Amino acid sequence: IIILYLINNLVSITLAKLTPWNNTTTSHSQTLPLELSTKLSLDTTSIKTASSDFGKLTHDHTPTAVFHPSTVSDIARLIKSSYTASSPFKIAARGRGHSVGGQAMAKDGVVVEMSSLDDVDGGRIRVCGSESLGFYCDVGGEKLWIDVLRKSLEHGLAPVSWTDYLYLSVGGTLSNAGISGQSFLHGPQISNVLEIDVITGKGDFMTCSKSINSDLFYGVLGGLGQFGIITRARIVLQKAPTRAKWVRMIYEDFATFTKDQEHLISLNHGPNYVEGYLIMKKSPANNWRSSFFSIHDESRVNSLASECGMVYSLEVVKYYDEFSRQTIDEELDEMFTGLSFKTGFIFKKDVTYMDFLNRVRTEELKLQSKGLWDVHHPWLNLFIPKSRILNFNQRVFVDIIKKENKSAGPFLVYPMTRKKWDSRMSAVISEEEGDVFYTVGLLHAAKNVEDCKIIEDQNKKILELCDEIGTEIKQYVPRYYETKEEWKKHFGAKWSVFEEKKAKYDPKMILSPGQNIFNFNY
Ligand code: FAD
């Protein structure tokens, strides 16, 4: 009891140092309930982890404490303590810190390490449902997508929409959107959620769906952590395939490449996944996304890229199982009829469903062993209207990336379909009419601070150029907005609703301050 008393006093002192939202006073009288205070860490390791992320671009966003919840109600009580305090302190959920711009940080506040909720026995992922009503799984917001995949595969089931990398948290990706080559078919991950549990910025626990507390449901999905912390999501499952035919084709001409991408995503019973990326003359054909080509093929692709300066690789996957094993090759041939990739430059692999979905992890482990994973990542992710993608290729890929290239990428470009996004959700996509739009991911890795600076300047130049040429682009996982006006422009017609929901669910502006939406000068 004496130790707990001392810890509690320490916490009181610590919380007294937490910077209030409005920054006008510096003292607080609030204390956390005794049993919560034991879950706060002030040690250097916890603080250092909570002050860093995958980008390694944000410095000095040090929290005062890190909170390790054992239960969902711990999180509710932490938020309530801040909400009811005379000077509320800021709180950010940290999935796994795979943001690149400090979005999961809380300068002078409290970071909630969501991984502390992670249970070893897997009880926080439950697969439910039936053949007639449909299957789903209830998943803790702290869980990684790889855990969801493993658990659902035990039942022969799997989610339908993915991210390229599976070691991201469910809560973190649902706060953005969760996109990959399946999005054209099933929408982003947020389009495949049936229900969520949220702890709002007032510390209230709320369950929401399209029919219950729907404004919170739509707000939280793609809501950049602004309205509440997701503690459970109910995710749609379907019968899982067992294998994947994984194909890459090389194009010299961008217009032909995008035409074929758009053709593929328009097919009935077409591919399950379509992406694409640039291959530069100096970059390895296999960058961190996956070792795909054999040494011989890689050297052929590289020679072609050297000749042309840059080529485009279209990536397609068709899933199958034992029932379609006999016909899958015929299906692929039919699907590829009429495509205009460079003759002789089609490469095929046949892998398990799990190996395909978990492809980035294999590369991560290789890069980690070489010390190349834990580097700066000045990423720029964009949504581009279809009408501007050819222009974007010329002005950005050709005139900037190809000429000034400072990293091996990857540089992704692939189409998605607007009809698979629910416009009531907070996530923002390009506003142009028409179903197809593109996502571009300039996923740089910078060896050192100097290169990082050059790439950051290049990213800003690209954003300025987009403004100049009138390209109605949107940032995905946005991090370059510095003023309220820029955020208003980003959200467009959704801004007023976004602001209203903030006032309703997090009126003291406690949550996810690292997104820099409502607290520019914090
Ligand atoms: P964090 O970075 O920890 O948090 C992200 C934001 O969400 C923060 O504002 C945080 O406060 C908030 N947050 C975290 N947990 C919760 C919660 N439970 N409730 C409410 N808010 C919460 N994205 C894609 O869409 N597609 C991809 O293919 C893809 N590939 C990636 C590959 C790599 C190698 C990396 C590093 C990232 C990739 N991402 C991709 C980006 C990813 O979606 C975002 O980085 C996201 O931030 C998820 O990371 P995280 O789970 O660690 O969340």
Residues whose N, C-alpha, C, O or C-beta is under 5 A from the ligand:
A	BS01	FAD	F54 A92 A93 R94 G95 R96 G97 H98 S99 Q103 A104 G141 T163 D164 Y165 L168 S169 G171 G172 T173 S175 N176 A177 G178 I179 S180 L224 G225 G228 I229 I230 S512
